[in-house]
């Protein structure tokens, strides 16, 4: 099969399109022919070595965490899937024509959902959901600020918080305020690149920070005593010690097939949108990662 292979840390140009041996499913796993995968920030952070202390990898390494495709073969003991089934998952090594996935992690793609759409969803959906439920621990009636609300994780977090019954404030760059105000479930939008806007914020019950950076500390200061602040492992606010009553929860999204299916159905039914910027062939993964790394909120899909 063809796959994208990384032999050493470095720039996107280090990603090579190569022939490697076809994998075979073992007990409890499924062989999937990949129709599409998507690019996530984790992909280029791992590739560059920026998170090697937190996410070590062995070379040669195949990137990729999202998958949509068709079942080719099922391993011993697998029930509920058969060749020809359209499936999606959070998996590993998905920048390839074939991929092995644990059967318990697989979800059948809902009828009416395109493969390229399905490929954009799994990781951002489970991450956004976890940011709200495990990170910010949002409760009905609370006010939550969600940073990066227009990204895939942010949109998923907005959906999760609104489903819980929270009042959602979308935090985005000033030039994106108009788009953020139009997001379903958003009550208010603020420019988090504007100090004055942050200072005008009232007391927050919780923050779901999908962006991190210098603003994290300013936002932490807006959370009321006893409130919660959800963030990713590499984005813990530096001033956390100054706010001992605020519960800071580091989010590592669990792979949950039930959550993936629920969000996929929401996208299929038009209740949630995860925008796709462009669709590119798997062979162009290096170029696609370089484009994605420059920034943007929409997904880039790779088709095998």
C-alpha positions, 0 to 999 in steps of 0.5 A: 500500500501507499502511505505517508511516512516520517523518518525524522522530526522536522518540517512538512517536507520530511513527509514522504509518500512511500510503498510499505507492506499491507497490514493485517488485522489481528484479534479484535481489530478491523482492516479498513481501506481509508477513503479519507483522513484529515489534518489536525494540529496534533499531526504537525506538532508530532511531526516537528517534534514539538511534543516529543516529550509528551507524545513520543513516536518511533520511526518510521512513523505514519501520521494521522488520527482521523479515518473514514473508509470501508471495512476490508477484513475483520479479525478474529472475534469481531462482531458487528462489522463486515466487509463493505461497511462504511466506517469512521474512527479516531485511529492511528497511522491513518495517512495510508491506504489501509489502516488497522483499527480496534473494533471497539473504536469503529463507528458505522458512518450514518446514512447520508453523511459523505466520507470526506465529511466524516473524515473531518469529525472524529478527533475534533468532536471527541476533543470538543466534547471532552473539553466541555464535560471533563475540562470546563465541567460545564453545568446547565445555566452556567456561563462558559467562555470557549476560545477558538470557537470557530475551529473544529474543536471549538465548534464541537465544544460550543455544540456540547455546551449548548446541548447541556444548557449553558450560556456560551460566550465565543472567544475569537480574534476580533476580525472573526467576531461576525462569524462567531456571533452566527454560530448556533448556540452562541449568546455572545462573542468577544475578541480575545486578542483585545485586552479591553474586551477581556477586561470587560468580561464579567465573572465566568463560571468556567472557561474551555480554552482550546487555544492556550498562549499568553491569553490563557492567564488573563482568561483564568483571572476572569473565572470566579472562585470555585470555577473551572478552567479546561485546557490541553496538556501543553497549555496550562496557564502560567499564573495558575498558582495565583488562583488556587480556588479555580480547578484547572483540568487538563484534557486528553480526549478519550476515544469514545465511539458513542460520542463519535456517532452522536456528533456524526448524526448531528452533522448529518442532521445539520445541527453542527457544521465542521467546515472543510477548506479543501480536499487534497490527495494523500500524496500531497500530505506534505503540502497540505500540512504546510498549508494547515500549519499556517493557520485557519479554522477549516479542515483539510481532508486527504483522500487516499 
